[in-house]
Amino acid sequence: MILLRHELGEVLREIRQDQGRTLRDVASTSSVSLGYLSELERGTKEASSELLSAVCAGLGLQLSEVLGLVQERVERVETFAAPVSLPVPAREADTVSASAA
Amino acid sequence: MILLRHELGEVLREIRQDQGRTLRDVASTSSVSLGYLSELERGTKEASSELLSAVCAGLGLQLSEVLGLVQERVERVETFAAPVSLPVPAREADTVSASAA
């Protein structure tokens, strides 16, 4: 199961690192605690809507810009995580049927 | 401040209504409680990542598809909510200054 908080956390960290900023700096400009921001980035805490908006503002981005990056990331993960059908050799299928019978 | 849970709730309700389904039906296929789904749609509760994924599956959509709709909606709201500079007539501005003084 793909979890929004994991993908959101990765995106928030990527944006911050691309800006060459520290957790402490972004936490300070967003008025959220360092520990909270760190947990968001690690995907271990769900972001409340209020604090997510504050962090976006602290990163100098609109909420829609961050959501766009999250959407793209989730789409990539979904593609990667999609089940792949591999052809099953006839003999192996027979063996499975036999042992199941 | 634009809040993700409000916009997400509107999107989830729109999708469900477009599908002509009841809250009870979607709650049942998503294995979430009716009350929880109702609160999500009204934007009064934050969605946990696990339950959001369950609701997307119950609606027959990928998480990325729902996020795409939320992103578009938030973008529209941001545009609508952006401050607009209107020219202030000189006389009115004087009145405001005078009453404030």
N, CA and C atoms of all chains as a GROMACS GRO file, in nm:
protein
  606
    1MET      N    1   0.084  -0.121   0.000
    1MET     CA    2   0.000   0.000   0.000
    1MET      C    3   0.088   0.126   0.000
    2ILE      N    4   0.059   0.214  -0.094
    2ILE     CA    5   0.137   0.338  -0.103
    2ILE      C    6   0.078   0.438  -0.003
    3LEU      N    7   0.164   0.493   0.082
    3LEU     CA    8   0.115   0.583   0.186
    3LEU      C    9   0.155   0.727   0.157
    4LEU      N   10   0.056   0.814   0.160
    4LEU     CA   11   0.079   0.955   0.130
    4LEU      C   12   0.188   1.015   0.217
    5ARG      N   13   0.188   0.984   0.346
    5ARG     CA   14   0.286   1.050   0.434
    5ARG      C   15   0.430   1.015   0.396
    6HIS      N   16   0.453   0.892   0.346
    6HIS     CA   17   0.589   0.855   0.303
    6HIS      C   18   0.632   0.939   0.183
    7GLU      N   19   0.544   0.949   0.085
    7GLU     CA   20   0.579   1.020  -0.039
    7GLU      C   21   0.588   1.170  -0.013
    8LEU      N   22   0.498   1.222   0.069
    8LEU     CA   23   0.503   1.364   0.106
    8LEU      C   24   0.634   1.395   0.178
    9GLY      N   25   0.673   1.308   0.269
    9GLY     CA   26   0.798   1.329   0.343
    9GLY      C   27   0.918   1.337   0.250
   10GLU      N   28   0.923   1.244   0.154
   10GLU     CA   29   1.035   1.244   0.059
   10GLU      C   30   1.038   1.373  -0.022
   11VAL      N   31   0.920   1.418  -0.063
   11VAL     CA   32   0.912   1.540  -0.144
   11VAL      C   33   0.957   1.661  -0.062
   12LEU      N   34   0.910   1.670   0.062
   12LEU     CA   35   0.948   1.785   0.146
   12LEU      C   36   1.099   1.787   0.169
   13ARG      N   37   1.157   1.670   0.191
   13ARG     CA   38   1.302   1.664   0.212
   13ARG      C   39   1.376   1.706   0.085
   14GLU      N   40   1.331   1.654  -0.029
   14GLU     CA   41   1.396   1.688  -0.157
   14GLU      C   42   1.394   1.838  -0.183
   15ILE      N   43   1.278   1.899  -0.159
   15ILE     CA   44   1.267   2.044  -0.182
   15ILE      C   45   1.366   2.118  -0.092
   16ARG      N   46   1.366   2.082   0.036
   16ARG     CA   47   1.455   2.150   0.132
   16ARG      C   48   1.601   2.133   0.093
   17GLN      N   49   1.638   2.010   0.056
   17GLN     CA   50   1.778   1.986   0.022
   17GLN      C   51   1.815   2.058  -0.109
   18ASP      N   52   1.722   2.061  -0.203
   18ASP     CA   53   1.747   2.136  -0.328
   18ASP      C   54   1.771   2.284  -0.299
   19GLN      N   55   1.708   2.333  -0.192
   19GLN     CA   56   1.726   2.474  -0.155
   19GLN      C   57   1.851   2.493  -0.069
   20GLY      N   58   1.919   2.382  -0.038
   20GLY     CA   59   2.041   2.389   0.042
   20GLY      C   60   2.015   2.438   0.184
   21ARG      N   61   1.899   2.401   0.238
   21ARG     CA   62   1.863   2.450   0.371
   21ARG      C   63   1.863   2.338   0.474
   22THR      N   64   1.880   2.376   0.597
   22THR     CA   65   1.879   2.279   0.707
   22THR      C   66   1.736   2.261   0.759
   23LEU      N   67   1.714   2.150   0.828
   23LEU     CA   68   1.587   2.125   0.896
   23LEU      C   69   1.555   2.241   0.990
   24ARG      N   70   1.658   2.284   1.062
   24ARG     CA   71   1.640   2.391   1.161
   24ARG      C   72   1.592   2.520   1.095
   25ASP      N   73   1.650   2.552   0.981
   25ASP     CA   74   1.612   2.674   0.909
   25ASP      C   75   1.466   2.668   0.864
   26VAL      N   76   1.429   2.556   0.799
   26VAL     CA   77   1.292   2.546   0.747
   26VAL      C   78   1.192   2.539   0.863
   27ALA      N   79   1.227   2.469   0.969
   27ALA     CA   80   1.138   2.461   1.086
   27ALA      C   81   1.114   2.601   1.141
   28SER      N   82   1.221   2.678   1.146
   28SER     CA   83   1.212   2.814   1.201
   28SER      C   84   1.125   2.905   1.114
   29THR      N   85   1.148   2.903   0.982
   29THR     CA   86   1.068   2.992   0.895
   29THR      C   87   0.924   2.942   0.883
   30SER      N   88   0.901   2.814   0.911
   30SER     CA   89   0.763   2.761   0.903
   30SER      C   90   0.691   2.771   1.037
   31SER      N   91   0.765   2.807   1.141
   31SER     CA   92   0.710   2.808   1.278
   31SER      C   93   0.654   2.673   1.320
   32VAL      N   94   0.725   2.567   1.281
   32VAL     CA   95   0.693   2.434   1.334
   32VAL      C   96   0.817   2.384   1.407
   33SER      N   97   0.796   2.286   1.494
   33SER     CA   98   0.911   2.240   1.572
   33SER      C   99   1.002   2.156   1.483
   34LEU      N  100   1.129   2.157   1.519
   34LEU     CA  101   1.230   2.080   1.445
   34LEU      C  102   1.193   1.932   1.445
   35GLY      N  103   1.149   1.882   1.559
   35GLY     CA  104   1.114   1.740   1.570
   35GLY      C  105   0.997   1.703   1.481
   36TYR      N  106   0.898   1.793   1.475
   36TYR     CA  107   0.781   1.767   1.392
   36TYR      C  108   0.820   1.761   1.245
   37LEU      N  109   0.898   1.859   1.200
   37LEU     CA  110   0.940   1.862   1.060
   37LEU      C  111   1.023   1.739   1.026
   38SER      N  112   1.108   1.700   1.117
   38SER     CA  113   1.192   1.582   1.094
   38SER      C  114   1.104   1.457   1.080
   39GLU      N  115   1.001   1.446   1.163
   39GLU     CA  116   0.911   1.331   1.154
   39GLU      C  117   0.831   1.333   1.024
   40LEU      N  118   0.789   1.454   0.982
   40LEU     CA  119   0.719   1.466   0.853
   40LEU      C  120   0.807   1.414   0.740
   41GLU      N  121   0.932   1.459   0.740
   41GLU     CA  122   1.022   1.420   0.630
   41GLU      C  123   1.049   1.271   0.630
   42ARG      N  124   1.052   1.211   0.749
   42ARG     CA  125   1.077   1.067   0.756
   42ARG      C  126   0.949   0.988   0.729
   43GLY      N  127   0.838   1.058   0.718
   43GLY     CA  128   0.712   0.989   0.688
   43GLY      C  129   0.656   0.914   0.806
   44THR      N  130   0.699   0.951   0.926
   44THR     CA  131   0.651   0.879   1.045
   44THR      C  132   0.534   0.952   1.110
   45LYS      N  133   0.505   1.072   1.065
   45LYS     CA  134   0.393   1.147   1.122
   45LYS      C  135   0.303   1.199   1.010
   46GLU      N  136   0.172   1.195   1.035
   46GLU     CA  137   0.078   1.254   0.939
   46GLU      C  138   0.085   1.406   0.956
   47ALA      N  139   0.085   1.477   0.844
   47ALA     CA  140   0.086   1.623   0.850
   47ALA      C  141  -0.056   1.674   0.873
   48SER      N  142  -0.075   1.758   0.971
   48SER     CA  143  -0.205   1.825   0.980
   48SER      C  144  -0.209   1.927   0.867
   49SER      N  145  -0.330   1.957   0.820
   49SER     CA  146  -0.342   2.050   0.707
   49SER      C  147  -0.282   2.186   0.739
   50GLU      N  148  -0.301   2.232   0.863
   50GLU     CA  149  -0.248   2.363   0.902
   50GLU      C  150  -0.094   2.363   0.896
   51LEU      N  151  -0.034   2.257   0.951
   51LEU     CA  152   0.112   2.255   0.955
   51LEU      C  153   0.172   2.228   0.816
   52LEU      N  154   0.100   2.153   0.734
   52LEU     CA  155   0.148   2.132   0.597
   52LEU      C  156   0.152   2.265   0.522
   53SER      N  157   0.046   2.345   0.537
   53SER     CA  158   0.044   2.475   0.471
   53SER      C  159   0.157   2.564   0.524
   54ALA      N  160   0.182   2.555   0.654
   54ALA     CA  161   0.290   2.636   0.713
   54ALA      C  162   0.426   2.594   0.657
   55VAL      N  163   0.447   2.464   0.642
   55VAL     CA  164   0.575   2.416   0.591
   55VAL      C  165   0.592   2.455   0.443
   56CYS      N  166   0.483   2.445   0.366
   56CYS     CA  167   0.491   2.489   0.225
   56CYS      C  168   0.531   2.636   0.219
   57ALA      N  169   0.467   2.718   0.302
   57ALA     CA  170   0.500   2.861   0.304
   57ALA      C  171   0.646   2.880   0.345
   58GLY      N  172   0.691   2.803   0.443
   58GLY     CA  173   0.830   2.813   0.489
   58GLY      C  174   0.930   2.775   0.380
   59LEU      N  175   0.884   2.690   0.288
   59LEU     CA  176   0.970   2.650   0.175
   59LEU      C  177   0.952   2.745   0.056
   60GLY      N  178   0.862   2.842   0.073
   60GLY     CA  179   0.840   2.940  -0.034
   60GLY      C  180   0.758   2.886  -0.149
   61LEU      N  181   0.678   2.782  -0.123
   61LEU     CA  182   0.598   2.721  -0.230
   61LEU      C  183   0.451   2.726  -0.197
   62GLN      N  184   0.369   2.722  -0.301
   62GLN     CA  185   0.225   2.708  -0.284
   62GLN      C  186   0.197   2.561  -0.248
   63LEU      N  187   0.086   2.540  -0.177
   63LEU     CA  188   0.044   2.403  -0.146
   63LEU      C  189   0.026   2.322  -0.276
   64SER      N  190  -0.029   2.387  -0.380
   64SER     CA  191  -0.054   2.314  -0.505
   64SER      C  192   0.076   2.269  -0.571
   65GLU      N  193   0.182   2.346  -0.553
   65GLU     CA  194   0.311   2.307  -0.613
   65GLU      C  195   0.365   2.181  -0.545
   66VAL      N  196   0.354   2.179  -0.412
   66VAL     CA  197   0.400   2.061  -0.338
   66VAL      C  198   0.313   1.940  -0.373
   67LEU      N  199   0.182   1.961  -0.381
   67LEU     CA  200   0.091   1.851  -0.416
   67LEU      C  201   0.121   1.798  -0.556
   68GLY      N  202   0.158   1.887  -0.646
   68GLY     CA  203   0.192   1.843  -0.782
   68GLY      C  204   0.313   1.751  -0.781
   69LEU      N  205   0.413   1.785  -0.700
   69LEU     CA  206   0.533   1.701  -0.691
   69LEU      C  207   0.500   1.567  -0.625
   70VAL      N  208   0.413   1.572  -0.524
   70VAL     CA  209   0.373   1.448  -0.455
   70VAL      C  210   0.296   1.358  -0.552
   71GLN      N  211   0.205   1.420  -0.628
   71GLN     CA  212   0.125   1.344  -0.723
   71GLN      C  213   0.216   1.272  -0.825
   72GLU      N  214   0.313   1.345  -0.876
   72GLU     CA  215   0.406   1.285  -0.975
   72GLU      C  216   0.483   1.169  -0.912
   73ARG      N  217   0.525   1.190  -0.788
   73ARG     CA  218   0.602   1.086  -0.720
   73ARG      C  219   0.517   0.961  -0.695
   74VAL      N  220   0.395   0.983  -0.648
   74VAL     CA  221   0.305   0.870  -0.620
   74VAL      C  222   0.277   0.794  -0.750
   75GLU      N  223   0.259   0.868  -0.858
   75GLU     CA  224   0.232   0.804  -0.988
   75GLU      C  225   0.350   0.714  -1.029
   76ARG      N  226   0.471   0.763  -1.006
   76ARG     CA  227   0.590   0.682  -1.039
   76ARG      C  228   0.594   0.556  -0.952
   77VAL      N  229   0.566   0.574  -0.823
   77VAL     CA  230   0.570   0.459  -0.730
   77VAL      C  231   0.463   0.358  -0.768
   78GLU      N  232   0.344   0.406  -0.807
   78GLU     CA  233   0.236   0.315  -0.847
   78GLU      C  234   0.277   0.233  -0.969
   79THR      N  235   0.342   0.298  -1.064
   79THR     CA  236   0.387   0.228  -1.186
   79THR      C  237   0.488   0.120  -1.149
   80PHE      N  238   0.577   0.157  -1.060
   80PHE     CA  239   0.683   0.066  -1.017
   80PHE      C  240   0.624  -0.051  -0.937
   81ALA      N  241   0.521  -0.020  -0.857
   81ALA     CA  242   0.465  -0.121  -0.766
   81ALA      C  243   0.358  -0.207  -0.832
   82ALA      N  244   0.321  -0.174  -0.958
   82ALA     CA  245   0.213  -0.249  -1.024
   82ALA      C  246   0.255  -0.394  -1.042
   83PRO      N  247   0.162  -0.486  -1.019
   83PRO     CA  248   0.196  -0.627  -1.035
   83PRO      C  249   0.227  -0.660  -1.181
   84VAL      N  250   0.329  -0.738  -1.202
   84VAL     CA  251   0.369  -0.777  -1.337
   84VAL      C  252   0.329  -0.923  -1.358
   85SER      N  253   0.262  -0.950  -1.471
   85SER     CA  254   0.223  -1.088  -1.502
   85SER      C  255   0.338  -1.155  -1.575
   86LEU      N  256   0.395  -1.258  -1.516
   86LEU     CA  257   0.500  -1.334  -1.583
   86LEU      C  258   0.440  -1.464  -1.634
   87PRO      N  259   0.481  -1.509  -1.752
   87PRO     CA  260   0.429  -1.636  -1.802
   87PRO      C  261   0.479  -1.749  -1.712
   88VAL      N  262   0.387  -1.837  -1.674
   88VAL     CA  263   0.424  -1.949  -1.588
   88VAL      C  264   0.447  -2.072  -1.676
   89PRO      N  265   0.565  -2.134  -1.668
   89PRO     CA  266   0.589  -2.254  -1.750
   89PRO      C  267   0.486  -2.362  -1.717
   90ALA      N  268   0.441  -2.434  -1.820
   90ALA     CA  269   0.335  -2.533  -1.804
   90ALA      C  270   0.369  -2.636  -1.697
   91ARG      N  271   0.494  -2.682  -1.696
   91ARG     CA  272   0.532  -2.788  -1.603
   91ARG      C  273   0.517  -2.741  -1.458
   92GLU      N  274   0.561  -2.616  -1.434
   92GLU     CA  275   0.556  -2.563  -1.297
   92GLU      C  276   0.410  -2.550  -1.252
   93ALA      N  277   0.323  -2.505  -1.345
   93ALA     CA  278   0.180  -2.492  -1.315
   93ALA      C  279   0.121  -2.627  -1.280
   94ASP      N  280   0.162  -2.732  -1.353
   94ASP     CA  281   0.114  -2.868  -1.325
   94ASP      C  282   0.153  -2.911  -1.185
   95THR      N  283   0.278  -2.880  -1.150
   95THR     CA  284   0.330  -2.919  -1.019
   95THR      C  285   0.247  -2.853  -0.908
   96VAL      N  286   0.217  -2.724  -0.929
   96VAL     CA  287   0.141  -2.651  -0.829
   96VAL      C  288   0.002  -2.715  -0.813
   97SER      N  289  -0.061  -2.746  -0.929
   97SER     CA  290  -0.195  -2.808  -0.926
   97SER      C  291  -0.189  -2.941  -0.853
   98ALA      N  292  -0.084  -3.018  -0.882
   98ALA     CA  293  -0.072  -3.151  -0.824
   98ALA      C  294  -0.057  -3.143  -0.673
   99SER      N  295   0.028  -3.048  -0.629
   99SER     CA  296   0.052  -3.041  -0.485
   99SER      C  297  -0.069  -2.982  -0.412
  100ALA      N  298  -0.148  -2.902  -0.486
  100ALA     CA  299  -0.266  -2.842  -0.424
  100ALA      C  300  -0.379  -2.944  -0.415
  101ALA      N  301  -0.374  -3.045  -0.504
  101ALA     CA  302  -0.484  -3.143  -0.507
  101ALA      C  303  -0.477  -3.242  -0.389
  102MET      N  304  -0.594   3.075   0.486
  102MET     CA  305  -0.505   2.959   0.466
  102MET      C  306  -0.584   2.844   0.401
  103ILE      N  307  -0.531   2.791   0.292
  103ILE     CA  308  -0.598   2.681   0.222
  103ILE      C  309  -0.560   2.551   0.293
  104LEU      N  310  -0.661   2.475   0.331
  104LEU     CA  311  -0.635   2.352   0.407
  104LEU      C  312  -0.661   2.229   0.322
  105LEU      N  313  -0.561   2.142   0.320
  105LEU     CA  314  -0.569   2.021   0.237
  105LEU      C  315  -0.694   1.939   0.269
  106ARG      N  316  -0.729   1.926   0.398
  106ARG     CA  317  -0.842   1.837   0.431
  106ARG      C  318  -0.974   1.890   0.374
  107HIS      N  319  -0.988   2.022   0.364
  107HIS     CA  320  -1.110   2.077   0.306
  107HIS      C  321  -1.119   2.041   0.157
  108GLU      N  322  -1.010   2.061   0.086
  108GLU     CA  323  -1.011   2.038  -0.060
  108GLU      C  324  -1.020   1.888  -0.090
  109LEU      N  325  -0.950   1.809  -0.010
  109LEU     CA  326  -0.957   1.663  -0.027
  109LEU      C  327  -1.100   1.614  -0.004
  110GLY      N  328  -1.164   1.668   0.098
  110GLY     CA  329  -1.302   1.628   0.128
  110GLY      C  330  -1.396   1.658   0.013
  111GLU      N  331  -1.382   1.777  -0.044
  111GLU     CA  332  -1.467   1.815  -0.158
  111GLU      C  333  -1.445   1.722  -0.276
  112VAL      N  334  -1.319   1.688  -0.300
  112VAL     CA  335  -1.286   1.601  -0.414
  112VAL      C  336  -1.344   1.461  -0.391
  113LEU      N  337  -1.328   1.409  -0.271
  113LEU     CA  338  -1.380   1.274  -0.243
  113LEU      C  339  -1.532   1.270  -0.259
  114ARG      N  340  -1.599   1.376  -0.214
  114ARG     CA  341  -1.744   1.379  -0.228
  114ARG      C  342  -1.784   1.388  -0.376
  115GLU      N  343  -1.714   1.474  -0.450
  115GLU     CA  344  -1.744   1.488  -0.594
  115GLU      C  345  -1.730   1.356  -0.668
  116ILE      N  346  -1.622   1.285  -0.639
  116ILE     CA  347  -1.599   1.156  -0.707
  116ILE      C  348  -1.713   1.060  -0.674
  117ARG      N  349  -1.746   1.051  -0.546
  117ARG     CA  350  -1.852   0.958  -0.503
  117ARG      C  351  -1.985   0.995  -0.569
  118GLN      N  352  -2.019   1.123  -0.569
  118GLN     CA  353  -2.147   1.165  -0.627
  118GLN      C  354  -2.148   1.144  -0.779
  119ASP      N  355  -2.033   1.168  -0.843
  119ASP     CA  356  -2.025   1.141  -0.988
  119ASP      C  357  -2.049   0.993  -1.018
  120GLN      N  358  -2.011   0.909  -0.922
  120GLN     CA  359  -2.031   0.765  -0.941
  120GLN      C  360  -2.173   0.723  -0.901
  121GLY      N  361  -2.250   0.819  -0.851
  121GLY     CA  362  -2.388   0.791  -0.810
  121GLY      C  363  -2.395   0.696  -0.692
  122ARG      N  364  -2.297   0.707  -0.602
  122ARG     CA  365  -2.292   0.613  -0.489
  122ARG      C  366  -2.323   0.683  -0.358
  123THR      N  367  -2.367   0.605  -0.261
  123THR     CA  368  -2.397   0.659  -0.128
  123THR      C  369  -2.272   0.652  -0.041
  124LEU      N  370  -2.274   0.733   0.065
  124LEU     CA  371  -2.167   0.727   0.165
  124LEU      C  372  -2.154   0.584   0.218
  125ARG      N  373  -2.270   0.522   0.245
  125ARG     CA  374  -2.271   0.389   0.304
  125ARG      C  375  -2.202   0.288   0.211
  126ASP      N  376  -2.230   0.300   0.083
  126ASP     CA  377  -2.171   0.208  -0.015
  126ASP      C  378  -2.019   0.223  -0.018
  127VAL      N  379  -1.971   0.348  -0.030
  127VAL     CA  380  -1.826   0.369  -0.041
  127VAL      C  381  -1.757   0.333   0.091
  128ALA      N  382  -1.820   0.364   0.203
  128ALA     CA  383  -1.762   0.327   0.333
  128ALA      C  384  -1.747   0.175   0.340
  129SER      N  385  -1.848   0.106   0.293
  129SER     CA  386  -1.847  -0.040   0.299
  129SER      C  387  -1.737  -0.100   0.210
  130THR      N  388  -1.728  -0.053   0.085
  130THR     CA  389  -1.626  -0.111  -0.004
  130THR      C  390  -1.486  -0.066   0.036
  131SER      N  391  -1.475   0.044   0.111
  131SER     CA  392  -1.344   0.092   0.156
  131SER      C  393  -1.305   0.034   0.292
  132SER      N  394  -1.400  -0.033   0.356
  132SER     CA  395  -1.379  -0.084   0.493
  132SER      C  396  -1.342   0.028   0.590
  133VAL      N  397  -1.406   0.143   0.574
  133VAL     CA  398  -1.393   0.249   0.676
  133VAL      C  399  -1.534   0.276   0.729
  134SER      N  400  -1.539   0.335   0.847
  134SER     CA  401  -1.671   0.359   0.906
  134SER      C  402  -1.742   0.472   0.831
  135LEU      N  403  -1.873   0.463   0.832
  135LEU     CA  404  -1.955   0.565   0.767
  135LEU      C  405  -1.926   0.703   0.826
  136GLY      N  406  -1.914   0.709   0.958
  136GLY     CA  407  -1.889   0.837   1.025
  136GLY      C  408  -1.755   0.897   0.985
  137TYR      N  409  -1.656   0.811   0.974
  137TYR     CA  410  -1.522   0.859   0.936
  137TYR      C  411  -1.524   0.916   0.794
  138LEU      N  412  -1.585   0.842   0.702
  138LEU     CA  413  -1.592   0.889   0.562
  138LEU      C  414  -1.668   1.020   0.553
  139SER      N  415  -1.775   1.029   0.630
  139SER     CA  416  -1.855   1.152   0.630
  139SER      C  417  -1.771   1.270   0.680
  140GLU      N  418  -1.694   1.246   0.784
  140GLU     CA  419  -1.608   1.354   0.837
  140GLU      C  420  -1.499   1.393   0.738
  141LEU      N  421  -1.445   1.293   0.668
  141LEU     CA  422  -1.344   1.322   0.564
  141LEU      C  423  -1.404   1.414   0.458
  142GLU      N  424  -1.523   1.377   0.412
  142GLU     CA  425  -1.586   1.455   0.303
  142GLU      C  426  -1.618   1.597   0.348
  143ARG      N  427  -1.653   1.611   0.476
  143ARG     CA  428  -1.685   1.745   0.525
  143ARG      C  429  -1.558   1.824   0.559
  144GLY      N  430  -1.442   1.757   0.552
  144GLY     CA  431  -1.316   1.826   0.579
  144GLY      C  432  -1.295   1.855   0.726
  145THR      N  433  -1.365   1.779   0.812
  145THR     CA  434  -1.350   1.804   0.955
  145THR      C  435  -1.249   1.709   1.019
  146LYS      N  436  -1.206   1.610   0.943
  146LYS     CA  437  -1.108   1.515   0.997
  146LYS      C  438  -0.992   1.501   0.900
  147GLU      N  439  -0.870   1.490   0.956
  147GLU     CA  440  -0.755   1.464   0.871
  147GLU      C  441  -0.758   1.316   0.832
  148ALA      N  442  -0.728   1.288   0.706
  148ALA     CA  443  -0.723   1.148   0.661
  148ALA      C  444  -0.589   1.087   0.699
  149SER      N  445  -0.592   0.972   0.763
  149SER     CA  446  -0.464   0.902   0.782
  149SER      C  447  -0.428   0.843   0.645
  150SER      N  448  -0.300   0.825   0.621
  150SER     CA  449  -0.256   0.777   0.490
  150SER      C  450  -0.316   0.641   0.458
  151GLU      N  451  -0.326   0.555   0.559
  151GLU     CA  452  -0.381   0.420   0.537
  151GLU      C  453  -0.528   0.430   0.494
  152LEU      N  454  -0.605   0.512   0.566
  152LEU     CA  455  -0.748   0.520   0.535
  152LEU      C  456  -0.772   0.594   0.403
  153LEU      N  457  -0.686   0.691   0.371
  153LEU     CA  458  -0.700   0.759   0.243
  153LEU      C  459  -0.680   0.660   0.128
  154SER      N  460  -0.578   0.576   0.140
  154SER     CA  461  -0.554   0.476   0.035
  154SER      C  462  -0.671   0.379   0.026
  155ALA      N  463  -0.729   0.343   0.141
  155ALA     CA  464  -0.844   0.252   0.141
  155ALA      C  465  -0.964   0.316   0.072
  156VAL      N  466  -0.986   0.444   0.097
  156VAL     CA  467  -1.100   0.513   0.036
  156VAL      C  468  -1.078   0.527  -0.116
  157CYS      N  469  -0.955   0.558  -0.157
  157CYS     CA  470  -0.926   0.566  -0.301
  157CYS      C  471  -0.956   0.431  -0.366
  158ALA      N  472  -0.912   0.323  -0.303
  158ALA     CA  473  -0.939   0.189  -0.358
  158ALA      C  474  -1.088   0.164  -0.362
  159GLY      N  475  -1.160   0.205  -0.258
  159GLY     CA  476  -1.305   0.187  -0.254
  159GLY      C  477  -1.376   0.264  -0.363
  160LEU      N  478  -1.314   0.373  -0.407
  160LEU     CA  479  -1.371   0.453  -0.516
  160LEU      C  480  -1.320   0.402  -0.653
  161GLY      N  481  -1.233   0.302  -0.649
  161GLY     CA  482  -1.181   0.246  -0.774
  161GLY      C  483  -1.078   0.333  -0.840
  162LEU      N  484  -1.010   0.417  -0.762
  162LEU     CA  485  -0.910   0.508  -0.818
  162LEU      C  486  -0.775   0.486  -0.754
  163GLN      N  487  -0.671   0.521  -0.828
  163GLN     CA  488  -0.537   0.522  -0.772
  163GLN      C  489  -0.522   0.646  -0.683
  164LEU      N  490  -0.435   0.637  -0.584
  164LEU     CA  491  -0.407   0.754  -0.499
  164LEU      C  492  -0.361   0.872  -0.585
  165SER      N  493  -0.280   0.844  -0.687
  165SER     CA  494  -0.228   0.955  -0.770
  165SER      C  495  -0.340   1.026  -0.846
  166GLU      N  496  -0.444   0.952  -0.883
  166GLU     CA  497  -0.556   1.014  -0.954
  166GLU      C  498  -0.630   1.111  -0.863
  167VAL      N  499  -0.652   1.067  -0.739
  167VAL     CA  500  -0.720   1.155  -0.643
  167VAL      C  501  -0.632   1.276  -0.612
  168LEU      N  502  -0.501   1.253  -0.596
  168LEU     CA  503  -0.410   1.365  -0.567
  168LEU      C  504  -0.408   1.464  -0.683
  169GLY      N  505  -0.417   1.413  -0.805
  169GLY     CA  506  -0.420   1.502  -0.922
  169GLY      C  507  -0.540   1.594  -0.918
  170LEU      N  508  -0.656   1.537  -0.881
  170LEU     CA  509  -0.778   1.619  -0.872
  170LEU      C  510  -0.767   1.720  -0.758
  171VAL      N  511  -0.708   1.678  -0.647
  171VAL     CA  512  -0.691   1.770  -0.534
  171VAL      C  513  -0.595   1.882  -0.572
  172GLN      N  514  -0.489   1.846  -0.641
  172GLN     CA  515  -0.390   1.947  -0.681
  172GLN      C  516  -0.456   2.052  -0.771
  173GLU      N  517  -0.536   2.007  -0.867
  173GLU     CA  518  -0.604   2.101  -0.958
  173GLU      C  519  -0.699   2.192  -0.880
  174ARG      N  520  -0.768   2.132  -0.786
  174ARG     CA  521  -0.865   2.209  -0.707
  174ARG      C  522  -0.794   2.314  -0.621
  175VAL      N  523  -0.686   2.271  -0.556
  175VAL     CA  524  -0.611   2.365  -0.470
  175VAL      C  525  -0.555   2.480  -0.554
  176GLU      N  526  -0.509   2.446  -0.673
  176GLU     CA  527  -0.454   2.549  -0.763
  176GLU      C  528  -0.562   2.654  -0.797
  177ARG      N  529  -0.683   2.605  -0.824
  177ARG     CA  530  -0.792   2.698  -0.855
  177ARG      C  531  -0.825   2.786  -0.735
  178VAL      N  532  -0.828   2.723  -0.617
  178VAL     CA  533  -0.859   2.798  -0.495
  178VAL      C  534  -0.751   2.903  -0.469
  179GLU      N  535  -0.625   2.866  -0.491
  179GLU     CA  536  -0.514   2.960  -0.471
  179GLU      C  537  -0.528   3.081  -0.563
  180THR      N  538  -0.566   3.054  -0.686
  180THR     CA  539  -0.582   3.163  -0.784
  180THR      C  540  -0.694   3.256  -0.739
  181PHE      N  541  -0.802   3.192  -0.693
  181PHE     CA  542  -0.919   3.268  -0.650
  181PHE      C  543  -0.888   3.347  -0.522
  182ALA      N  544  -0.805   3.288  -0.435
  182ALA     CA  545  -0.778   3.348  -0.304
  182ALA      C  546  -0.664   3.450  -0.310
  183ALA      N  547  -0.595   3.458  -0.426
  183ALA     CA  548  -0.481   3.549  -0.436
  183ALA      C  549  -0.528   3.692  -0.417
  184PRO      N  550  -0.453   3.772  -0.341
  184PRO     CA  551  -0.494   3.910  -0.320
  184PRO      C  552  -0.494   3.988  -0.450
  185VAL      N  553  -0.596   4.064  -0.472
  185VAL     CA  554  -0.609   4.145  -0.593
  185VAL      C  555  -0.589   4.291  -0.554
  186SER      N  556  -0.502   4.361  -0.627
  186SER     CA  557  -0.482   4.504  -0.599
  186SER      C  558  -0.583   4.586  -0.677
  187LEU      N  559  -0.671   4.652  -0.606
  187LEU     CA  560  -0.768   4.739  -0.672
  187LEU      C  561  -0.725   4.883  -0.650
  188PRO      N  562  -0.741   4.967  -0.753
  188PRO     CA  563  -0.706   5.108  -0.732
  188PRO      C  564  -0.802   5.170  -0.630
  189VAL      N  565  -0.747   5.240  -0.534
  189VAL     CA  566  -0.830   5.303  -0.431
  189VAL      C  567  -0.851   5.450  -0.468
  190PRO      N  568  -0.977   5.493  -0.483
  190PRO     CA  569  -1.001   5.635  -0.514
  190PRO      C  570  -0.938   5.723  -0.406
  191ALA      N  571  -0.881   5.834  -0.447
  191ALA     CA  572  -0.807   5.920  -0.355
  191ALA      C  573  -0.896   5.967  -0.239
  192ARG      N  574  -1.023   6.003  -0.272
  192ARG     CA  575  -1.109   6.058  -0.167
  192ARG      C  576  -1.137   5.954  -0.059
  193GLU      N  577  -1.165   5.830  -0.106
  193GLU     CA  578  -1.196   5.724  -0.011
  193GLU      C  579  -1.075   5.697   0.079
  194ALA      N  580  -0.956   5.696   0.016
  194ALA     CA  581  -0.834   5.670   0.093
  194ALA      C  582  -0.817   5.778   0.199
  195ASP      N  583  -0.847   5.903   0.163
  195ASP     CA  584  -0.835   6.014   0.258
  195ASP      C  585  -0.928   5.993   0.377
  196THR      N  586  -1.052   5.950   0.345
  196THR     CA  587  -1.152   5.928   0.450
  196THR      C  588  -1.103   5.824   0.549
  197VAL      N  589  -1.047   5.714   0.492
  197VAL     CA  590  -0.998   5.606   0.578
  197VAL      C  591  -0.888   5.659   0.669
  198SER      N  592  -0.795   5.736   0.608
  198SER     CA  593  -0.684   5.791   0.687
  198SER      C  594  -0.738   5.883   0.796
  199ALA      N  595  -0.835   5.964   0.758
  199ALA     CA  596  -0.889   6.062   0.852
  199ALA      C  597  -0.957   5.993   0.970
  200SER      N  598  -1.035   5.886   0.938
  200SER     CA  599  -1.107   5.819   1.047
  200SER      C  600  -1.012   5.739   1.133
  201ALA      N  601  -0.899   5.695   1.072
  201ALA     CA  602  -0.802   5.618   1.150
  201ALA      C  603  -0.718   5.708   1.240
  202ALA      N  604  -0.706   5.837   1.201
  202ALA     CA  605  -0.619   5.930   1.275
  202ALA      C  606  -0.684   5.976   1.407
   0.00000   0.00000   0.00000
